[in-house]
């Protein structure tokens, strides 16, 4: 019997009409429309990480509400969830103004403002037929925007368009603004924030605040950025962040949807394997999968990073560089798959981010999708535990760790290659190069405790994640080992590796170099004895791995020694 033909997957396609008309695989999110209409608030802001379906949902709303091509668009929704709803009668009842700033990327405010003007000009071009119905004054204002004249009123451009359409049709207008915060985030990175925020405060305020021609406004973005500045006085704004339960199922893929898609594409992977890579997000109280990653996984059939390769993550890197000294310990814990305890809220602004980087950087990471809730969120005191959500983000964090603390990774491939081939002499040489050539790593702490070196070595060896399951601070035998590398393919006969780390107390700074060297070697012996005494190798032997490399490393500042044994 022939296998049924699988639908194509909409990789990089965020136009709802294109997906439906070309019969692409679609996770039905049209009930979102019903929930929006039932909610009743006039202006809504949905904040979600990038690639979590915001643009596709906005496209869906445009085709549903837009009065233009009403009959043709109605066919797009047949047999989808919204077609069963009483709210289906709202289809095609409004003029829709839809604008997106998702592709905004400008080195200066001048070039950025020109990008904004071009987007608004294209929007006006969609409605050029209404020119014939405008009075002389409004026609002059319309043409000033349409032709990008020097006297164009860009601040009032969206508001004026809602007025023109209302006066023409007698119907209030739906306004959709996708990725409203992208220009603001970009301008902050490029250091032209003040001019940008001044424009958008007026621009958004005019169309969304006290606009009698507005039926409903919907905005999407990554962050609830500077709410008190951008939306000053906007008392009809309702914000839905990743801390809320409401609307969660429409931004991301639910577990039942993932299970069905695995079946539809004949993928034999266990659900927990897919969970490890792409799940882990807790939005409100619901578990959510990353849509971009799931769709790419369904197409390629391989568990590997997809989402983290879609952006340069400039905003995140900027703050990691600024805060690398202060966050080293927490960064190391996250790489170690541990939780960190932080204060999280949904009203972060650039102002309070600047005022207290150390507190707010994790807030930024959380809302951007790089961390997730590890436990239930307490909204009363805003204190919670955070963790890296999945293997995909862990890989990104390990690469960022190297980039932020070491600048380049030229020597790391040699170091990890030496380690996996069991060449300890070369491993020592390469580790020595890294420590000597990247002295800034030792600026992050005045006291080099074992945890410091644990984070350091873990960050370096995570490059081997494709070949090894890397475990850290886990239990085996009669104790808790520091680092363990378990080959993913035991038939390749690679060595299992256990690393135990020691740090000489910095109170002993008066020791001469000979004594330091002697003490380092002794501590290496202590580390190897600990591996043996605590029977850490049992976890590898139980997995059928008999070739085991045991490594003891002892540190004193930038100096270190290594000893090893095999069994």
KAVENTA-V456516 format. One record per residue. SS is DSSP state (hx for helix, st for strand, lp for the rest). PHI is phi as a letter, one per 20 degrees, with the letter a starting at -180 (999 if undefined). BURIAL is # if it has 9 or more other C-alpha atoms within 8 Angstrom, else .. Layout:
# KAVENTA-V456516
ss,phi,burial
SS,PHI,BURIAL
SS,PHI,BURIAL
This chain:
# KAVENTA-V456516
ss,phi,burial
lp,999,.
lp,f,.
lp,f,.
lp,f,.
lp,f,.
lp,e,.
lp,f,.
lp,f,.
st,d,#
lp,e,#
lp,f,.
lp,m,.
lp,d,.
lp,c,#
lp,e,#
hx,g,#
hx,f,#
hx,f,.
hx,f,#
hx,f,#
hx,f,.
lp,e,.
lp,l,.
lp,f,#
st,f,#
lp,c,.
lp,e,.
lp,f,.
lp,d,.
lp,f,#
hx,f,#
hx,g,#
hx,f,#
hx,f,#
hx,f,#
hx,f,.
hx,f,.
hx,f,.
hx,f,.
lp,n,.
lp,f,#
lp,f,#
st,c,#
st,c,#
st,d,#
st,d,#
st,d,#
lp,b,#
lp,f,#
lp,f,#
lp,m,#
lp,d,#
lp,n,#
hx,f,#
hx,f,#
hx,f,#
hx,f,#
hx,f,#
hx,f,#
hx,f,#
hx,f,#
hx,f,#
hx,f,#
hx,f,#
hx,e,#
st,f,#
lp,f,#
lp,f,.
lp,l,.
hx,g,#
hx,f,.
hx,f,.
hx,f,#
hx,g,#
hx,f,.
hx,f,#
hx,d,#
lp,f,.
lp,m,.
lp,e,#
hx,g,#
hx,f,#
hx,f,#
hx,e,.
lp,e,.
hx,f,.
hx,e,#
hx,f,#
hx,f,.
hx,e,.
lp,f,#
lp,m,#
lp,d,.
st,c,#
st,f,#
st,c,#
st,d,#
st,c,#
st,c,#
st,c,#
lp,d,#
lp,f,.
lp,e,.
lp,f,#
lp,b,.
lp,c,#
lp,e,.
lp,c,#
hx,f,#
hx,f,.
hx,f,#
hx,f,#
hx,f,.
hx,f,.
hx,f,#
hx,f,#
hx,f,#
hx,f,.
hx,f,#
hx,f,#
hx,f,#
hx,f,#
hx,f,#
hx,f,#
hx,f,.
hx,f,.
lp,d,.
hx,f,.
hx,f,.
hx,f,#
hx,g,#
hx,f,.
hx,d,.
lp,e,#
lp,f,.
hx,f,.
hx,f,.
hx,f,.
hx,f,#
hx,f,.
hx,f,#
hx,f,#
hx,f,#
hx,f,#
hx,f,#
hx,f,#
lp,d,.
lp,l,#
lp,f,.
lp,f,.
lp,e,.
lp,f,#
lp,e,#
lp,f,.
lp,g,#
lp,e,#
hx,f,#
hx,f,#
hx,g,#
hx,f,.
hx,f,#
hx,f,#
hx,f,#
hx,g,#
hx,f,#
hx,f,#
hx,f,.
hx,f,.
hx,d,.
lp,m,.
lp,d,#
lp,f,#
st,d,#
st,e,#
st,d,#
st,d,#
st,c,#
st,e,#
lp,l,#
lp,f,#
lp,e,#
hx,g,#
hx,f,#
hx,f,#
hx,f,#
hx,f,#
hx,f,#
hx,f,#
hx,f,#
lp,e,#
lp,m,.
lp,c,#
hx,f,#
hx,f,.
hx,f,.
hx,f,#
hx,f,#
hx,f,.
hx,f,#
hx,f,#
hx,g,#
hx,f,#
hx,f,#
hx,f,#
hx,f,#
hx,f,#
hx,e,#
hx,d,#
lp,e,#
lp,l,.
lp,e,#
lp,f,.
lp,e,#
st,e,#
st,f,#
st,a,#
st,c,#
st,c,#
st,c,#
st,c,#
st,a,#
lp,e,#
lp,c,#
lp,e,#
lp,e,#
lp,l,#
hx,g,#
hx,f,.
hx,e,.
hx,f,#
lp,d,#
lp,g,#
lp,m,.
lp,e,#
lp,e,.
lp,d,.
st,e,#
st,d,#
st,d,.
st,c,#
lp,d,#
lp,f,#
lp,e,#
lp,e,#
lp,f,#
lp,f,.
lp,m,#
hx,g,#
hx,f,#
hx,e,#
lp,c,#
lp,p,#
st,d,#
lp,e,#
hx,f,#
hx,f,.
hx,f,#
hx,f,#
hx,g,#
hx,f,.
hx,f,#
hx,f,#
hx,f,#
hx,f,.
lp,d,.
lp,l,.
lp,e,#
lp,e,.
lp,g,.
lp,f,.
hx,g,.
hx,f,.
hx,f,.
hx,f,#
hx,g,#
hx,g,#
hx,e,#
hx,c,#
lp,e,#
lp,o,#
st,f,#
st,d,#
st,d,#
lp,m,#
lp,d,.
st,d,#
st,e,#
st,c,#
st,e,#
lp,f,#
hx,f,#
hx,g,#
hx,f,#
hx,f,#
hx,f,#
hx,f,#
hx,f,#
hx,f,#
hx,f,.
hx,e,.
lp,m,.
lp,c,.
lp,e,.
lp,b,.
lp,f,#
lp,c,#
hx,f,#
hx,f,#
hx,e,.
lp,e,.
lp,b,.
lp,e,.
lp,l,.
hx,g,.
hx,f,#
hx,f,.
hx,f,#
hx,g,#
hx,f,#
hx,f,#
hx,f,.
hx,f,.
lp,d,#
lp,f,#
lp,f,.
lp,f,.
lp,d,#
hx,g,#
hx,f,#
hx,f,.
hx,g,#
hx,f,#
hx,f,#
hx,f,#
hx,f,#
lp,e,#
lp,m,#
lp,e,.
lp,e,#
st,c,#
st,e,.
st,b,#
st,e,#
lp,c,#
lp,b,.
lp,d,.
lp,c,.
lp,f,#
lp,c,#
hx,f,.
hx,f,.
hx,f,#
hx,f,#
hx,f,.
hx,f,.
lp,b,.
hx,g,#
hx,f,#
hx,f,#
hx,e,#
hx,f,#
hx,f,#
hx,f,#
hx,f,#
hx,f,#
hx,f,#
hx,f,#
lp,e,#
lp,n,#
lp,e,#
lp,c,#
st,b,#
st,f,#
lp,e,#
lp,b,.
lp,f,.
lp,e,#
lp,d,.
lp,f,.
lp,f,.
lp,d,.
lp,m,#
st,e,#
st,b,#
st,d,#
st,d,#
st,b,#
lp,f,#
lp,f,#
lp,a,#
hx,f,#
hx,f,#
hx,f,#
hx,g,#
hx,f,#
hx,f,#
hx,f,#
hx,f,#
hx,f,#
hx,f,#
hx,g,#
hx,f,#
hx,f,#
hx,f,#
hx,e,#
hx,c,#
lp,n,.
lp,b,.
lp,c,#
lp,f,.
lp,e,#
hx,f,#
hx,f,.
hx,f,#
hx,f,#
hx,f,#
hx,f,.
hx,f,#
hx,f,#
hx,f,#
lp,e,.
lp,m,.
lp,e,#
hx,f,#
hx,f,.
hx,f,#
hx,g,#
hx,f,#
hx,f,.
hx,f,#
hx,f,#
hx,f,.
hx,g,#
hx,f,#
hx,f,#
hx,f,.
hx,e,.
lp,c,#
hx,f,.
hx,f,.
hx,f,#
hx,e,#
hx,e,.
lp,e,#
lp,b,.
lp,e,.
lp,c,.
lp,e,#
lp,e,.
hx,g,#
hx,f,.
hx,f,#
hx,f,#
hx,g,#
hx,f,#
hx,f,#
hx,f,.
hx,g,#
hx,g,#
hx,f,#
hx,e,#
hx,f,#
hx,f,#
hx,e,#
lp,f,#
lp,f,.
lp,d,.
st,c,#
st,e,#
st,d,#
st,d,#
st,c,#
lp,l,#
lp,d,.
st,e,.
st,b,#
lp,l,#
lp,d,.
st,a,#
st,c,#
lp,e,#
lp,e,#
st,c,#
st,c,#
st,d,#
st,d,#
st,g,#
lp,f,.
lp,d,.
hx,f,#
hx,f,.
hx,f,.
lp,m,.
lp,f,#
lp,f,#
st,f,#
st,c,#
st,c,#
st,d,#
st,d,#
st,d,#
st,c,#
st,c,#
lp,f,#
lp,g,.
hx,f,#
hx,f,.
hx,e,.
lp,f,.
lp,e,.
lp,f,.
lp,f,.
hx,f,.
hx,f,.
hx,f,.
hx,f,#
hx,g,#
hx,f,.
hx,f,#
hx,f,#
hx,f,#
hx,f,.
hx,f,#
hx,f,#
hx,f,#
hx,g,#
hx,f,#
hx,f,#
hx,f,.
hx,f,.
hx,g,#
hx,f,#
hx,f,.
lp,e,#
lp,l,#
lp,f,#
lp,f,#
hx,g,#
hx,f,#
hx,f,#
hx,f,#
lp,f,.
lp,e,.
lp,n,.
lp,d,#
lp,e,#
lp,e,#
st,c,#
st,d,#
st,d,#
st,c,#
st,d,#
st,c,#
st,d,#
st,c,#
st,b,#
lp,m,.
lp,e,.
st,e,.
st,b,#
st,c,#
st,c,#
st,c,#
st,b,#
st,b,.
st,c,.
lp,b,.
